[in-house]
Amino acid sequence: MSNVFKGIFPPVPTIVDSNGEMDANGMATMIEHVIHHDADGMLILGSGGEFCHFSTPQRKKIAELSLKKVAGRVPVLIGIACPSTAETIELGLHAEQNGAAGVLVVNPYYAKLSDEARFTHYKRIAEALSIPVFLYNFPDLTGQDIGMDVIVRLAQEVPNIVGIKDTIDNISHTREIINRVHPFRPDFIIFSGYDEYLLDTLLLGGHGGIPATFNFAPEITKGIYQAFKQNDLATAQKLQQSLAKLSPLYALEQPFFSVIKNAISLTGVNISTAVVPPSLPLSDEKIEKVKEILKAVPKIIRVA
């Protein structure tokens, strides 16, 4: 099972109309775009999929449509995180029933939890589901780290928890997970969260990444992974340097959802760039900045 989850799993943005409702045709366009560019899998309703701004019924509808459109061509992870354990399990069972390959779960946000509470939250989710569960560590947004000791304990005691997306702006954190978990569980999947740590994660013994940049620059992130697998580190280094030039995109707007959608549109994919409130559409000035950043890697990215 762990081999299914290696490589590049882009977080597909949820395409919506001007009313903030899912645009089914736009979602189909994005899914076909991602598959056409040889993604190894995809993540639906991750951070870049605006999961936090949708209701539970909306999230179920998005998951159902996406899984139907993919139709088993690549493995799909569904983001199911909620502040409550019960609702997270509800979304997990729905994903399982509709054919998801696995689920991704960021730790509960708002209320600070003890180590034991976080451990028990994930354990209950994993025991309720028969499909693999991935931890998602993103303390900058949740307000709390899952915790190294909790991660190690979950890897030791809960076999249905098969990996982690580690979104911490410090590669030493990912290194410590690998060093502590892989000695007893070498199949535990390590995905980079921040795009720019993709190559570092692979070099340390990780298995891939969940980079939003794939959605508009697939040649870069997929190219890094392929070059690494072929031991072509010179190519991987050049592509990593191109990827680094795109990092300023994430600082243009908070949250970054409208930035990613505009970058996708500017590189020739016909989608709506609307976002779900309280997110705001990108100003004309910031759209021009997106263009400038994309044009920094002209040999790879073609800006419309």
N, C-alpha and C positions, 0 to 999 in steps of 0.2 A: 504493500500500500504506500509506503513512504516514497517509492520511486515516482508515483503519480504526481507528487507535489514538488518536484525539483524544476528549477528554471525561473522563467519570468511570468509572473501572474499580475498583470496590470490592474489597478483599481479603476474599473470602468465608471465614468461619471454617469449619473442618472440624468437623462435628457428630459427636460420638462418644457411645457408651453408657458405662455405669458401669465397663466393663472397658477403656475406652480404644480400642475398636474402632469403625471408622466406622459411623455410623447412616445407612443408605441413605435411609430416609424423611426423616430430619432434613436431610440434604444436599439432597434434592429440594425440601423446603420452603424452605430458604434460597435455592436457585437460583431458584425461582419468585418468591419475594419480591423478590429483586434485579432480576429481569427485569420484574416487574410495576411496579416503581417507576422504570422507564426508565433503568436504568444503560446506559451506552454500551458496556460490556463488563464483564469481571470478571477477577479474579486468583484462581486456585486454588493452594493450597499456597505462599502468601506467608508473611511473618512471622506475620501474624494467623491463618493457616491451620495453624500449629503444625508446619510442615514439619520443623523441627529435631528433633522428638520422635517421628517416624515412621520405620520401617524402609523400605528401598527397595521391597520388595514391597507394603507398605501404601501408599506414595506412588503407585505405579503403579495400584493398585486405586482410590484416591481420584480420580486423574486420569481414569481410564477412565470411572468412573461419572459424574463431573461433566460430561465432554465429551459423553457419551451423553445426559444429561438436558438439557443446553443445546441440543443438536441443531442447532447452527449459527445459532441465533436472534440471538446477539451474539458478538463475538470474545472468545475466552478465552485469557488468558495463563496458563501453568503455571510455577510456581516449581520450578526443577530444581537449585538450588545444592547442592553437596557439597564437602567439603574436597579431594577428588581430581578431577582433570580427567576421568579415564576414566569415573567413575561419573556425573559431571555430563552427559557426552555420552550415556551410556546412558539416563538419564532424559529427555534432550532428544529422542533418537530415538524413544523411546516416546511422548512427547507429540506429536511430529510424526506418527507413524503413527496416532494416535488422533484427529487432527483439530484440534489446538491451532492457534490463529492465530499464536502466538509464545511465546517463553519468557523468563523473568526470572531473572537470575543474580546473586546476591550473591557478592562475591569470597570466595575460600577463607578459612576461619577457622582459628584455633589457630596454625598456623605462620606467622610473618611472612615475607613474600615480597618479593623485589626488584621494582623497576619492570618489569624485563624478564620476570620470571616471571609477574607479573600480566598483562602484555600478552599473553604467549604462551598463557597459560591461556584467556583470552577468544578469542583468534584461533583456537585449535584448536577450541573449541566452535562458533564461528560457521562455520568451514569444514566442520565435520562435519554441520551442519544446513542444510536448505533453507528453513526457516521463520525469520522475523525473531528476532533476539536483542536483549533489553534488558539493559543494565547495571543493577545495583542497588547503590547506594552507601549503606552503613549502618555507618559505622566504629564507632559506639557499641557495636554488637553483634558485629561481626566482629573488632574490635581493630585494624583498619587501613583507612585510606582507599584507595580505588582509585588516587587521585592525579590531579590535574588534567592533568598532562602525559600520563599514560597514557590518560585519557579522550579527550583531543584526538587523540592518535595513533591510537587505535582508530577514532574517527570518520573520520579521514583515510584510513586504510589498510584498513579492514574494512567493506565496504559492507553486509554482512548484519547488522551491529550498527546498529540503527535508532534507538535512544534510550536514555534513562536515567531511573530513578526515583532522585531525589536526596534521601536522608533524612539531612540534616545540619541541625542546629538553628541555621542561620545563612543567611538568604536571600541574602547576598552570594556564597555559594558557588554557588548556582544561577545567580545573575546572571553570574558569571564563566564558567560553562559556556556559557551562551547567548551571551555576548559573544565567546568564543573559537571556538565551534563553528559558530554560525549564519552567519557571513560566508562560509564555504566550503561549508556543508551546512545550508541553512535548513530542510530537511525533517526534521532530527534531532529526534525527539520528546523533550520535556522534561516529565516528570511530577513533581509535588510529592510528597514522601514524607510529611512532616508535614502533617496536615490543615490546621492554621492558616495554612500558607503557600500554600494553594490560590490565593487571589485574587492575592497578590503574584506568584506564578509566572505566572499568566495575564497580568497587567499587564506583566511583563517580556518576554513573548514566548513563554512556555511553552504547553503544549497541553492540560493537564488535571491530574488527580490520581488517587491511589490511596488514598482516605480510608476508614479503617475505620468512621468515624462514619456513612457512608452506610447501613450495615447496620441502624441503628436510628433514623437521622434523615435519610432520603434527601431530604426537602424542602430541607434546608439546603445540602448540598454540590452536589446537582444544581441547586438553585435558584441558587447562586452562579455556576455555569458557564453556565446559561441566561441569567441577567441580564447577565453579561459579554458573551456573544455578541450580545445585543440592545442593548448599550451602555447598559444601565440600571444605572449605577454606584451610584445611591442604594439600589436594592434589594440589589445585591451587597454594599454596605457594611453594611446592616442584618443580612443573613444572616451575613456574616462576624463581626459582633459576637455573634450567637447562637452561632456555631461556637466562638468564643473561650470562651464560658461552659462548653463541654463539655470543654475541654482538661484540667481537673483529673482527669478519669476515668483518664487514662493513668498517673497517679501513684499510684493507689489500690493497685495490686498489681503485683508483678514475678514472671513476665511478665504482660502485660495481658490474656491470652487469656480468662480467666474473667470479667473486667470487661466485655469486649465481648459475650460470650455472655449474661451477665445483663442487660445493657442491651437487647439484642435481645428477650429473653424478657419483660422488663418493659414493653416497648412493644408487646406483643401478638402476637409471632410464637411459635408453639408449637414450641419446640425444646428439646432437652436442653442444660443448661449445664455438663455434665461436661467436664473437660479431661484431657489426657494427662500422666501423671507424667513428670518430676518437678514439673510445675505442680500447684498446689493449688486446690481449690474455694474460692470466695469465702465468707468468714464472713458470718453474719447481720448483723453490725455494718457490714461493708463494703457489703453489698447495700443497706442503708438509706442509705449515703452515695451509692451509685449513684442511687438514687431521688431524693435531694435535688438532685443535680447535674442530672439529667434535668428535674426540675420547674422549673429555672431558666429554661427556654425553653418555658413552658406553651402558647403559641399554636401551636407547631409540633409539640412532642412530647407524645404522650398516654401517660401512665404507667398501666399496669394496676394 
